[in-house]
Amino acid sequence: MPAEFDAQAAEPLAPKLREVFVEALDLDADVDVENLKYRDLEAWDSVGHMALVAAIEDEFDVEFDTDQVIDMSSFKVAVDMVTELQAKND
């Protein structure tokens, strides 16, 4: 997985992933999702994290392994993970 956030590769899926974060974590539309990190908000606790993982898997038709679930620590990491999984599925 790339260490740096690749905005160009993320561009096609980032807006939809942002919607998934907002819906799964029940966030206000004005939350700075793009810079959000695990536990920044009360909603992104361990229960919210599992709901978010399930919502991302459903929306993007991907499946995270256990290490990926644990390592999903921010929106940017989630974008990279989904981008990588979709590339593998192509």
Salt bridges, closest charged atoms under 4 A:
GLU19 OE1 - LYS16 NZ 3.12
GLU34 OE2 - ARG18 NE 3.28
GLU59 OE2 - LYS16 NZ 3.86
GLU84 OE2 - LYS88 NZ 3.61
